[in-house]
Amino acid sequence: MRKSITSNFSAVWLLLGLLGLWSVVSPAAKAQQSDGTDTQNQQNQSAEPIPAYHSPLSSDSADQGDDSQTIAPDTRPLSGAQYISMSEVSNQRSYWQPRVDVSGTGDSNPTESATGPSWGTWTSFLAGVDVHHTSGASNLLLTYTGGGMYSNQSNVPSGTVQELGFTDSLSFRRSTLSFLDQMSYLPQASLGFGGVGGLPLLGTGSTSLGPGFTTGQSILTGQGQNLANSSVVQLDTFLTPRSSITMAGGYSLLHFYGNNLVDSGDVIFQGGYNYQVTRHDTVALFYAFSDFRYSSLSQSIYTHSIEGSYGRRVTGRLSFQVAAGPEIATFSQGTGGSGGTGSGSGASNSSTPRVYWTLNSGLNYQFQRIGTSLTYWHGVSAGSGVEAGSVSDTVTGSLTRKMSRTFSSGLSAGYARNSALPVSGSSLTAGNYDYWFAGASFARPFTETMALTLSYQMQYQASSATFCIGTSCGTSVVRQLISIGLSWHQHPLLF
């Protein structure tokens, strides 16, 4: 089995190398002829009512440019479960869009060991589909990615990648009812995950949820499968053409397989009032509640926050929002055993409430083919399976450039800091974790649907306390990944 995997890996690298060489040495005259043909095709296509070539499910910031005829003003509420965006998907057509990606990766630390680098290789295969279906009052968006990572080292387990993003909005005369779900089954923490050739995962598209409604995996936890799922139901009711009330409730869980990390669950509620001041400016006031519970710890954390928010939207160009306010946390200690993932037990003792602060902001800006995105979140989180609750700071940013209608190149980076909360009776490590990641990806299209991809990813984590990953213990871990891949992304197909 090991020889078979190794031979498959060598064959993949040979195929990718040949394809990359062919794409680089293709004659310039042929490229010029192709450009002229593409220009004529664009003129012909502009007269036909066809959907955008670039799927709106993959990234809001990349949906602009040549496909401006599909842009519609964003109507997400400022106090809802999702970030506001520059635009939303046109709901006039239904289509599906398949894709396949294969890559080979050199990994300086495939076990994420704290003892130092030990190079290994991965072969990754991914397939996915984006679906947009509209029928009557329903507007459904779905994106799915599935595949695997296969290592050439006997001490490194292969990994499975499964991701699903779903949202369905039912529009009525004065209200909108939305069902949202975001699921991932990954071999590593989701933040900064770079094990599949640097390909972007969920968290930035039309189906992604805001940080207050997700599990917030922002600590590197080593190789090992984990399941994260967040489900939300949201109701928006319009009082006047300028004002609305939003209520959202849901549940998120984080479950680990084959290690001693702590599973957690979070019951979430958020409700607020939105008011549109001008055509581009909106303000909101909302209340948020979370109930964090742990499967192997008889304790829970309750948080209450009241936040004021401001948002600005310029269709197809800019979206910005910021929300801030006090956050009160109460820590409760139970008396019995656990009752399953994230269930905990009934609390019998409560500590004195502690006052923290929370801030959530996001920015998207689009200029021609270049898009930028920046987010920051501060608040109480479940602890990423390592701590029994933490105060988290998470910053992520990206800069992308469209190389064609389907493929993009770009830079991404992020930082997360987790400080353990003072929860009594916890046997987990109480320390501070600082985690940085940065990456770059480049796509070289050689047809409208195929491209050669190159990427680099760096991950670094340091802690104030010794942490163990497998049999290795230390206070820091460094990892670098270099990948070459081949991507096929089909144009949207009407149905």
C-alpha positions in Angstrom: 0.0 0.0 0.0 2.9 2.4 0.9 4.7 1.7 -2.4 1.4 2.2 -4.3 0.9 5.6 -2.7 4.5 6.6 -3.3 4.3 5.6 -7.0 1.0 7.5 -7.4 2.7 10.6 -5.8 5.6 10.4 -8.3 3.3 10.0 -11.2 1.3 13.1 -10.1 4.4 15.2 -9.8 5.6 14.0 -13.3 2.2 14.9 -14.8 2.1 18.3 -13.2 5.7 19.1 -14.3 5.0 18.2 -17.9 1.8 20.3 -17.9 3.6 23.2 -16.3 6.4 23.1 -18.9 3.9 22.9 -21.8 2.0 26.0 -20.4 5.2 28.0 -20.0 6.6 27.4 -23.5 3.4 27.8 -25.4 4.0 30.3 -28.3 3.2 33.9 -27.7 1.5 34.2 -31.1 -1.0 31.5 -30.0 -1.7 33.5 -26.8 -2.4 36.6 -28.8 -4.7 34.8 -31.1 -6.5 33.4 -28.0 -6.9 36.9 -26.6 -8.5 38.1 -29.8 -10.9 35.1 -29.8 -11.8 35.7 -26.1 -12.6 39.4 -26.9 -14.9 38.3 -29.7 -16.5 35.7 -27.4 -17.1 38.3 -24.7 -18.8 40.5 -27.1 -21.1 37.7 -28.3 -21.8 36.5 -24.7 -22.6 40.0 -23.5 -25.7 39.9 -25.7 -26.8 36.6 -24.2 -28.4 36.2 -20.8 -25.9 33.7 -19.3 -24.6 33.6 -15.7 -21.2 34.7 -14.5 -18.3 32.4 -15.2 -16.8 32.9 -11.8 -18.9 31.3 -9.0 -20.2 33.8 -6.5 -20.0 31.0 -3.9 -16.2 31.1 -3.7 -15.4 34.7 -2.8 -17.4 37.9 -2.7 -14.4 40.0 -3.4 -13.6 38.1 -6.6 -17.1 38.2 -8.2 -16.7 41.6 -9.8 -15.0 42.9 -12.9 -16.3 41.4 -16.2 -19.4 39.9 -14.6 -20.8 43.2 -13.3 -24.2 42.5 -14.9 -24.9 39.9 -12.1 -24.2 42.3 -9.2 -27.1 43.1 -6.9 -27.1 45.2 -3.7 -26.4 43.3 -0.6 -29.4 43.0 1.8 -27.8 41.1 4.7 -28.8 42.7 8.1 -26.0 44.3 10.0 -27.0 42.4 13.2 -27.2 39.0 11.5 -25.1 35.9 11.5 -23.1 36.8 8.4 -20.7 39.6 7.5 -22.3 42.1 5.1 -20.8 42.1 1.6 -20.4 44.3 -1.4 -23.0 42.4 -3.4 -25.2 39.4 -3.4 -25.9 36.7 -6.0 -28.5 37.4 -8.7 -31.4 35.1 -8.1 -32.7 34.9 -11.7 -30.9 31.7 -12.8 -30.1 28.2 -11.4 -26.8 26.5 -12.1 -24.1 24.2 -10.9 -20.3 24.3 -11.2 -18.0 21.3 -10.7 -14.2 21.5 -10.0 -11.3 19.1 -9.4 -7.9 19.9 -7.9 -4.8 17.7 -7.6 -1.5 18.8 -5.9 1.8 17.6 -4.6 3.2 19.2 -1.4 6.5 19.3 0.3 6.0 19.7 4.1 8.8 20.6 6.5 6.9 19.3 9.5 4.1 16.9 8.6 3.6 15.8 12.2 3.6 19.4 13.5 6.3 18.3 15.9 7.8 20.8 18.4 11.2 19.1 18.1 12.1 20.5 14.7 11.7 20.0 10.9 11.5 16.6 9.2 10.6 17.0 5.5 7.8 14.8 4.0 5.5 14.9 1.1 1.7 14.9 0.5 -0.4 14.0 -2.5 -3.8 15.7 -2.3 -7.0 15.2 -4.4 -10.1 17.4 -4.1 -13.3 17.6 -5.9 -16.2 19.9 -5.3 -19.3 21.6 -6.7 -21.1 24.9 -6.3 -24.8 25.1 -6.7 -27.2 28.0 -7.0 -30.9 27.2 -7.2 -33.8 29.6 -7.3 -37.4 28.7 -7.2 -40.2 31.1 -6.3 -39.4 32.7 -2.9 -36.4 30.4 -2.3 -32.8 31.3 -3.0 -30.4 28.4 -2.2 -26.6 28.4 -2.3 -24.5 25.3 -1.6 -20.8 24.6 -1.9 -19.1 21.3 -1.2 -15.5 20.1 -1.3 -14.3 16.6 -0.5 -11.0 14.7 -0.9 -8.0 13.4 0.9 -4.3 14.0 1.7 -1.9 11.0 1.4 1.5 11.0 3.1 4.7 9.1 2.0 5.7 8.7 5.6 4.6 5.7 7.7 4.3 7.7 10.9 2.1 10.4 9.4 -1.6 9.4 8.9 -3.5 10.3 5.8 -6.1 13.0 6.1 -9.7 13.5 4.9 -11.1 16.8 3.8 -14.8 17.4 3.8 -16.4 20.9 3.7 -20.0 22.0 3.2 -21.5 25.5 3.1 -25.3 25.9 2.8 -27.8 28.8 3.0 -31.4 28.9 1.9 -33.4 32.2 2.1 -37.2 32.2 1.9 -38.6 35.7 1.1 -42.0 36.8 2.2 -43.7 40.2 1.9 -42.2 41.8 5.0 -39.7 39.1 6.2 -37.0 36.7 5.2 -36.3 33.3 6.9 -32.8 31.9 6.4 -31.3 28.5 7.2 -27.5 28.4 7.3 -25.0 25.6 8.0 -21.2 25.5 7.8 -19.4 22.2 8.3 -15.8 21.0 8.1 -14.1 17.7 8.7 -10.3 18.4 8.5 -7.0 16.8 9.6 -5.9 20.1 11.3 -7.3 23.3 12.8 -9.2 25.2 10.2 -7.6 28.6 10.7 -4.6 28.8 8.3 -5.1 25.3 7.0 -2.6 24.8 4.2 -2.5 21.0 3.6 -4.2 20.9 0.2 -1.9 23.0 -2.0 -2.9 26.3 -0.5 -6.4 26.1 -1.9 -8.9 28.4 -0.2 -11.4 26.8 2.1 -14.7 28.1 3.4 -15.0 31.2 5.5 -15.0 34.0 3.0 -17.9 33.3 0.6 -21.6 33.7 0.4 -22.3 30.7 2.7 -19.8 31.6 5.5 -20.9 32.6 9.0 -19.5 35.4 11.2 -17.0 34.5 13.9 -19.5 34.7 16.8 -21.4 31.8 15.2 -18.5 29.4 14.5 -16.3 27.1 16.6 -13.2 29.4 16.3 -10.4 26.9 15.9 -7.4 29.3 16.3 -4.8 27.1 18.0 -2.7 24.5 16.2 -3.6 21.1 17.6 -1.5 18.7 15.5 -2.5 16.1 12.9 -5.9 14.5 13.8 -9.3 14.7 12.3 -11.8 17.1 13.8 -15.4 17.9 13.0 -16.8 21.4 13.3 -20.4 22.3 12.5 -22.4 25.5 13.0 -26.2 25.6 12.2 -28.2 28.9 12.4 -31.8 29.9 11.7 -32.3 33.6 11.1 -35.5 35.7 10.8 -35.4 39.3 9.4 -38.6 41.3 9.8 -38.9 44.7 8.1 -40.7 47.3 10.1 -40.4 50.2 7.6 -38.4 50.5 4.3 -35.4 51.7 6.5 -35.7 49.6 9.6 -35.8 45.9 10.5 -35.5 43.5 13.4 -33.2 40.4 13.2 -33.3 37.3 15.4 -30.8 34.5 14.9 -30.3 31.3 16.9 -28.1 28.3 16.5 -25.7 25.7 17.8 -22.1 25.0 17.0 -20.0 22.0 18.0 -16.3 21.0 17.8 -15.4 17.3 18.1 -12.0 15.7 18.0 -11.1 12.1 16.9 -8.2 10.1 18.2 -6.6 12.5 20.6 -7.1 13.9 24.1 -8.5 17.3 23.2 -11.7 18.6 24.7 -15.0 18.6 22.7 -17.2 21.6 23.1 -20.6 23.0 22.1 -22.1 26.4 22.0 -25.7 27.5 22.1 -26.0 30.9 20.4 -28.7 33.6 20.2 -28.5 37.1 18.7 -31.2 39.7 18.2 -31.0 43.3 17.1 -32.5 46.4 15.4 -31.1 47.7 12.1 -31.6 51.2 10.6 -30.5 52.4 7.2 -29.3 56.0 7.7 -28.4 56.7 4.1 -28.2 54.7 0.8 -24.8 53.3 1.9 -24.8 53.6 5.7 -26.5 51.4 8.3 -26.4 51.3 12.1 -27.5 48.6 14.4 -27.9 47.7 18.1 -28.0 44.0 19.1 -27.7 41.6 22.1 -25.8 38.3 21.9 -25.7 35.3 24.2 -23.5 32.2 24.2 -23.5 29.0 26.4 -20.2 27.1 26.1 -20.2 23.5 27.4 -17.6 20.8 27.4 -18.1 17.0 27.0 -15.3 15.9 29.5 -15.5 18.9 31.9 -18.4 19.5 34.3 -18.4 23.3 33.7 -19.8 25.9 31.4 -19.3 29.5 30.4 -22.2 32.0 29.8 -21.6 35.2 28.0 -23.9 38.2 27.4 -22.9 41.2 25.3 -24.6 44.4 24.0 -23.0 45.9 20.9 -23.4 48.9 18.7 -22.6 48.5 15.0 -22.0 50.6 11.9 -21.8 49.4 8.3 -21.2 50.9 4.9 -21.9 49.2 1.6 -21.0 50.4 -2.0 -22.3 47.8 -4.4 -19.5 46.1 -6.2 -16.8 48.2 -4.6 -16.8 48.3 -0.8 -18.2 46.7 2.4 -17.2 47.7 5.9 -18.6 46.9 9.3 -17.6 47.3 12.9 -19.4 46.2 16.1 -18.2 46.7 19.7 -19.5 46.5 23.3 -19.1 45.0 26.8 -19.2 41.3 27.3 -20.0 39.7 30.6 -18.9 36.1 31.3 -20.0 33.8 34.1 -18.2 30.5 34.9 -20.2 27.7 36.3 -18.9 24.5 37.9 -21.1 21.3 37.7 -21.4 18.3 40.0 -21.8 15.4 37.6 -20.2 13.8 34.6 -20.5 14.6 31.0 -23.4 13.9 28.8 -21.9 13.9 25.3 -20.3 16.3 23.0 -20.7 19.8 24.3 -23.4 18.9 26.8 -21.7 19.1 30.1 -23.7 18.7 33.3 -26.0 20.8 35.4 -24.1 23.7 37.0 -24.3 24.0 40.8 -21.8 26.8 41.5 -21.4 30.1 39.6 -18.5 32.5 39.9 -18.7 36.3 40.1 -19.3 37.7 36.6 -16.3 39.1 34.8 -16.5 42.0 32.4 -14.6 41.8 29.1 -15.1 43.6 25.8 -15.9 42.3 22.3 -15.2 43.8 18.9 -15.9 42.4 15.4 -15.0 44.1 12.2 -14.7 43.3 8.5 -13.6 45.1 5.4 -13.8 44.1 1.7 -12.6 46.4 -1.1 -12.6 45.7 -4.9 -10.7 47.7 -7.5 -10.9 46.3 -11.0 -9.3 42.8 -10.8 -7.8 43.3 -7.3 -9.7 42.5 -4.1 -8.7 42.9 -0.5 -10.3 41.5 2.7 -9.5 42.2 6.3 -11.3 40.9 9.5 -10.6 41.3 13.2 -12.5 39.6 16.1 -12.0 39.9 19.9 -14.0 38.1 22.5 -14.6 35.0 24.7 -14.3 31.7 22.8 -14.5 28.0 23.7 -10.8 27.5 23.7 -10.2 25.5 20.5 -10.1 22.1 22.3 -6.9 23.1 24.2 -8.2 25.5 26.9 -11.4 25.6 29.0 -12.4 28.9 27.5 -10.2 31.7 26.3 -10.1 35.4 25.3 -9.3 35.4 21.6 -7.9 37.9 19.2 -8.0 36.8 15.5 -6.9 38.9 12.5 -7.0 37.6 8.9 -6.3 39.4 5.7 -6.0 38.6 2.0 -5.1 40.3 -1.3 -6.3 38.6 -4.5 -5.9 39.3 -8.2 -8.1 37.6 -10.9 -5.9 35.9 -13.4 -8.9 34.8 -15.5 -12.7 34.5 -15.1 -12.2 31.4 -13.0 -8.8 31.5 -11.4 -7.1 34.0 -9.0 -3.7 34.5 -7.4 -3.1 36.2 -4.0 -1.6 36.6 -0.6 -3.1 35.7 2.8 -2.0 36.1 6.4 -3.4 35.9 9.9 -2.6 36.0 13.6 -4.5 34.6 16.6 -3.8 35.0 20.3 -5.6 32.9 22.9 -5.4 33.6 26.6 -6.8 31.1 29.0 -9.8 32.1 31.1 -9.6 31.6 34.9 -12.0 28.6 35.1 -11.7 26.8 38.4 -11.3 23.0 38.5 -10.0 22.7 34.9 -7.1 20.3 34.3 -6.3 21.9 31.0 -3.2 23.9 30.3 -3.6 27.6 31.3 -1.4 29.6 29.1 -1.2 32.0 26.1 -1.0 30.8 22.5 0.3 33.0 19.7 -0.2 31.6 16.2 0.9 33.2 12.9 0.3 32.0 9.3 1.1 33.5 5.9 0.8 32.2 2.4 1.0 33.0 -1.3 -0.7 31.3 -4.3 -0.2 31.8 -8.0 -2.4 30.4 -10.8 -1.2 30.2 -14.4 -4.3 29.5 -16.6 -3.5 27.7 -19.9 -7.2 27.2 -20.9 -10.4 28.8 -19.7 -11.0 25.9 -17.3 -7.5 24.6 -16.3 -4.6 26.2 -14.6 -1.3 25.3 -13.0 -1.1 26.4 -9.4 1.9 27.1 -7.1 1.6 28.0 -3.4 3.6 28.5 -0.2 2.4 28.4 3.3 4.0 29.1 6.7 2.7 28.4 10.1 4.3 29.3 13.5 2.9 28.9 17.0 4.5 29.8 20.3 3.1 29.3 23.8 3.9 30.5 27.3 3.4 26.9 28.6 4.7 23.6 27.3 2.2 21.9 25.0 2.4 18.3 23.5 1.5 17.2 20.0 1.6 13.4 19.9 4.8 12.3 21.6 6.6 15.6 21.1 6.4 18.5 23.7 7.7 22.0 23.5 6.8 25.7 23.5 6.8 26.4 19.7 6.2 24.7 16.4 7.2 25.8 12.8 5.8 24.4 9.6 6.3 25.3 5.9 4.5 23.9 2.9 5.4 24.2 -0.8 2.8 22.9 -3.4 2.4 22.5 -7.1 -1.0 21.6 -8.5 -3.4 21.3 -11.4 -6.9 22.8 -11.2 -9.9 22.3 -13.4 -12.9 24.5 -12.7 -15.8 24.2 -15.1 -18.0 27.1 -16.2 -21.4 27.3 -14.5 -23.9 24.9 -16.1 -27.6 25.9 -16.2 -30.3 23.6 -15.1 
